[in-house]
Amino acid sequence: MTSHHLRRILVVEDDIDLQLIMRLTLESAGHEVIAVTTAEEAEPVVPTVDLVFLDVRLPGMSGLELLARVRPHEPPPIVVMSAHADVRVADEAMALGARAFLGKPFEPAWVCEQVGIWATVS
């Protein structure tokens, strides 16, 4: 069993179908997954996980706002996701501390690939 198995992963995604696909993909790979639909729900959970997948556009506080709020507390690696990907949003996310930027739609296998990448750097 490699070091990235059974990692605790937070998925912050308001699209319930995509959230379910991500959760099932990660759980089938042996990871513990916490899934929420808002940044407000996610904020207290961020320090307790090993990796975060964070949507940019969320109801209430945006994913970018959450990044700015958790950055001073040295959060785990955060992979930002957006269906409205453009260079400005990607640059802002990276400037706020995101480790990677993922444009939607994407292949579910890419999610597990990211877990493996960040497990080796964390």
Backbone as numpy.savetxt, mean C-alpha at the origin, in Angstrom:
# Nx Ny Nz CAx CAy CAz Cx Cy Cz
10.80 -21.54 3.87 9.94 -20.36 3.87 10.84 -19.13 3.87
10.60 -18.18 2.95 11.44 -17.00 2.86 10.98 -15.93 3.84
11.81 -14.91 4.01 11.55 -13.88 5.01 10.32 -13.03 4.72
9.85 -13.03 3.47 8.71 -12.16 3.19 7.37 -12.87 3.38
7.38 -14.12 3.81 6.12 -14.81 4.09 5.57 -14.38 5.44
4.27 -14.42 5.55 3.56 -14.10 6.77 3.82 -12.68 7.26
4.19 -11.81 6.36 4.33 -10.41 6.70 2.94 -9.80 6.85
2.85 -8.83 7.69 1.59 -8.13 7.93 1.49 -6.95 6.96
0.46 -6.98 6.12 0.34 -6.00 5.05 -1.00 -5.27 5.15
-0.93 -3.96 4.99 -2.13 -3.11 5.01 -2.48 -2.72 3.58
-3.74 -2.95 3.19 -4.25 -2.53 1.89 -5.29 -1.44 2.15
-5.02 -0.24 1.63 -5.93 0.89 1.78 -6.50 1.18 0.40
-7.71 0.71 0.15 -8.33 0.77 -1.18 -9.84 0.85 -1.02
-10.44 1.88 -1.62 -11.89 2.05 -1.49 -12.68 1.29 -2.56
-12.01 0.80 -3.59 -12.67 -0.05 -4.58 -12.71 -1.46 -3.98
-13.89 -1.86 -3.52 -14.04 -3.12 -2.79 -13.61 -4.33 -3.62
-13.90 -4.31 -4.92 -13.50 -5.43 -5.78 -11.98 -5.55 -5.86
-11.30 -4.43 -6.08 -9.84 -4.46 -6.14 -9.26 -4.83 -4.78
-9.84 -4.30 -3.71 -9.38 -4.63 -2.37 -9.46 -6.14 -2.13
-10.57 -6.75 -2.55 -10.76 -8.19 -2.39 -9.71 -8.98 -3.19
-9.47 -8.58 -4.43 -8.48 -9.26 -5.27 -7.09 -9.17 -4.61
-6.75 -7.99 -4.14 -5.44 -7.83 -3.49 -5.35 -8.66 -2.22
-6.42 -8.63 -1.43 -6.41 -9.39 -0.17 -6.26 -10.89 -0.44
-7.05 -11.42 -1.38 -6.99 -12.84 -1.70 -5.63 -13.23 -2.27
-5.06 -12.37 -3.13 -3.75 -12.64 -3.71 -2.69 -12.72 -2.62
-2.70 -11.76 -1.72 -1.69 -11.73 -0.65 -1.89 -12.85 0.35
-3.14 -13.11 0.72 -3.41 -14.20 1.68 -3.03 -15.55 1.09
-3.28 -15.74 -0.21 -2.94 -17.03 -0.82 -1.42 -17.22 -0.88
-0.68 -16.12 -0.77 0.78 -16.21 -0.73 1.30 -16.32 0.70
0.38 -16.42 1.67 0.77 -16.63 3.05 0.93 -15.40 3.91
0.42 -14.26 3.44 0.57 -13.01 4.19 -0.68 -12.71 5.01
-0.49 -12.04 6.12 -1.60 -11.54 6.91 -1.98 -10.18 6.34
-3.27 -9.99 6.04 -3.71 -8.76 5.38 -4.76 -8.05 6.22
-4.56 -6.75 6.37 -5.56 -5.88 6.97 -6.02 -4.97 5.84
-7.32 -4.93 5.59 -7.86 -4.12 4.48 -8.83 -3.09 5.02
-8.64 -1.83 4.61 -9.52 -0.74 5.01 -9.84 0.11 3.78
-10.86 0.95 3.90 -11.30 1.74 2.75 -10.98 3.23 2.86
-10.49 3.68 4.01 -10.19 5.11 4.17 -8.82 5.31 4.81
-8.26 6.49 4.56 -6.98 6.85 5.18 -7.15 7.02 6.68
-8.31 7.49 7.09 -8.56 7.66 8.53 -8.50 6.32 9.26
-9.05 5.26 8.65 -8.97 3.93 9.24 -7.53 3.41 9.22
-6.81 3.77 8.19 -5.45 3.25 7.99 -4.43 3.87 8.93
-4.58 5.14 9.23 -3.53 5.87 9.97 -3.06 5.18 11.25
-3.95 4.72 12.14 -3.45 4.07 13.35 -2.86 2.68 13.10
-3.16 2.08 11.94 -2.68 0.73 11.64 -1.28 0.76 11.01
-0.95 1.84 10.32 0.31 1.92 9.58 1.52 1.51 10.42
1.68 1.99 11.67 2.88 1.61 12.43 2.94 0.13 12.83
1.85 -0.60 12.64 1.79 -1.99 13.11 2.03 -3.01 11.99
2.28 -2.53 10.76 2.42 -3.44 9.63 3.81 -3.34 9.03
4.12 -4.28 8.12 5.42 -4.34 7.47 5.45 -3.65 6.11
4.26 -3.50 5.50 4.16 -2.93 4.16 2.76 -2.39 3.98
2.64 -1.27 3.21 1.34 -0.65 2.96 1.15 -0.48 1.46
-0.02 -0.87 0.96 -0.46 -0.53 -0.39 -1.53 0.53 -0.21
-1.31 1.73 -0.77 -2.14 2.89 -0.48 -2.67 3.53 -1.75
-4.00 3.59 -1.87 -4.63 4.28 -2.98 -4.50 5.78 -2.79
-4.37 6.53 -3.87 -4.26 7.98 -3.77 -5.61 8.62 -3.50
-6.60 8.26 -4.30 -7.93 8.88 -4.17 -8.81 8.03 -3.27
-9.08 8.58 -2.10 -9.90 7.90 -1.11 -10.96 8.87 -0.61
-12.07 8.36 -0.09 -13.05 9.26 0.51 -12.45 9.91 1.77
-12.71 11.18 1.98 -12.12 11.86 3.13 -10.68 12.22 2.84
-9.77 11.90 3.78 -8.36 12.19 3.61 -7.79 11.40 2.44
-6.99 12.05 1.61 -6.39 11.35 0.46 -5.20 10.51 0.90
-4.78 9.63 0.02 -3.60 8.84 0.29 -2.35 9.70 0.45
-2.26 10.78 -0.35 -1.11 11.68 -0.24 -1.11 12.40 1.10
-2.28 12.78 1.58 -2.36 13.41 2.90 -1.91 12.44 3.99
-2.32 11.17 3.86 -1.89 10.17 4.83 -0.37 10.00 4.80
0.20 9.96 3.61 1.66 9.86 3.48 2.35 10.99 4.25
1.86 12.21 4.07 2.45 13.36 4.75 2.32 13.24 6.26
1.22 12.70 6.73 1.00 12.58 8.18 1.87 11.50 8.83
2.11 10.39 8.12 2.87 9.30 8.72 4.38 9.41 8.49
4.78 10.20 7.54 6.20 10.31 7.17 7.11 10.62 8.35
6.78 11.56 9.24 7.68 11.86 10.35 7.90 10.69 11.31
7.04 9.68 11.25 7.10 8.55 12.19 7.81 7.34 11.60
8.55 7.54 10.50 9.28 6.46 9.84 8.41 5.24 9.59
7.43 5.38 8.71 6.51 4.26 8.44 7.20 3.13 7.68
6.52 1.99 7.59 7.05 0.90 6.76 7.01 1.33 5.29
7.60 0.55 4.39 7.51 0.90 2.97 6.04 1.05 2.55
5.78 2.10 1.76 4.43 2.37 1.27 4.47 2.40 -0.25
3.62 1.56 -0.86 3.47 1.51 -2.31 2.17 2.23 -2.63
2.26 3.32 -3.38 1.09 4.12 -3.72 0.50 3.62 -5.03
-0.84 3.57 -5.07 -1.56 3.09 -6.26 -2.53 4.16 -6.73
-2.69 4.29 -8.05 -3.67 5.25 -8.56 -4.10 4.90 -9.98
-5.40 5.02 -10.21 -5.93 4.86 -11.56 -5.76 6.16 -12.34
-5.48 7.24 -11.63 -5.32 8.56 -12.25 -3.86 8.96 -12.19
-3.03 8.04 -12.62 -1.59 8.24 -12.52 -1.10 9.28 -13.52
-0.37 10.24 -13.02 0.37 11.14 -13.88 1.68 11.46 -13.19
2.59 12.06 -13.90 3.92 12.31 -13.37 3.88 13.17 -12.12
3.00 14.17 -12.08 2.91 15.07 -10.94 2.52 14.30 -9.68
1.51 13.43 -9.79 1.05 12.65 -8.64 2.15 11.68 -8.19
2.77 11.02 -9.14 3.85 10.08 -8.80 5.01 10.81 -8.12
5.40 11.96 -8.66 6.48 12.75 -8.05 6.12 13.18 -6.64
4.89 13.64 -6.45 4.45 14.07 -5.12 4.47 12.90 -4.14
3.97 11.75 -4.58 3.96 10.57 -3.71 5.38 10.18 -3.31
6.30 10.18 -4.25 7.68 9.81 -3.96 8.33 10.85 -3.04
8.03 12.12 -3.26 8.58 13.18 -2.40 8.07 13.05 -0.96
6.86 12.50 -0.82 6.28 12.32 0.52 6.71 11.01 1.18
7.53 10.22 0.48 8.07 9.03 1.10 7.60 7.70 0.55
6.75 7.71 -0.48 6.34 6.44 -1.09 7.58 5.75 -1.67
7.61 4.43 -1.59 8.75 3.67 -2.11 8.55 3.24 -3.55
7.27 3.18 -3.98 6.96 2.79 -5.36 5.60 3.38 -5.72
5.35 3.48 -7.02 4.08 4.00 -7.52 3.54 3.02 -8.53
2.30 2.62 -8.36 1.68 1.60 -9.21 0.44 2.19 -9.88
0.44 2.22 -11.21 -0.74 2.66 -11.95 -1.73 1.52 -12.09
-3.00 1.84 -11.89 -4.07 0.84 -12.05 -4.56 0.92 -13.49
-5.03 -0.15 -14.06 -5.09 -1.50 -13.50 -3.72 -2.17 -13.54
-3.56 -3.20 -12.72 -2.31 -3.95 -12.67 -2.62 -5.42 -12.46
-1.63 -6.24 -12.75 -1.76 -7.68 -12.55 -1.64 -8.00 -11.06
-2.50 -8.85 -10.51 -2.40 -9.20 -9.09 -1.02 -9.74 -8.68
-0.35 -10.43 -9.57 0.97 -10.98 -9.24 1.97 -9.88 -8.91
1.76 -8.68 -9.46 2.66 -7.57 -9.20 2.68 -7.22 -7.72
1.54 -7.40 -7.05 1.43 -7.09 -5.62 2.40 -7.98 -4.83
2.40 -9.27 -5.10 3.32 -10.18 -4.41 4.77 -9.89 -4.77
5.00 -9.46 -6.00 6.34 -9.08 -6.42 6.85 -7.92 -5.56
5.99 -6.95 -5.33 6.37 -5.81 -4.49 6.69 -6.25 -3.06
5.92 -7.19 -2.54 6.17 -7.69 -1.18 7.59 -8.27 -1.14
7.95 -9.06 -2.13 9.28 -9.65 -2.16 10.38 -8.60 -2.25
10.15 -7.57 -3.04 11.14 -6.50 -3.18 11.36 -5.80 -1.86
10.27 -5.40 -1.21 10.41 -4.61 0.02 10.79 -5.46 1.21
10.56 -6.75 1.15 10.99 -7.63 2.24 12.51 -7.70 2.29
13.14 -7.61 1.13 14.60 -7.71 1.09 15.27 -6.40 1.47
14.54 -5.28 1.39 15.15 -3.98 1.70 14.78 -3.52 3.11
13.69 -4.04 3.65 13.23 -3.57 4.97 14.14 -4.03 6.07
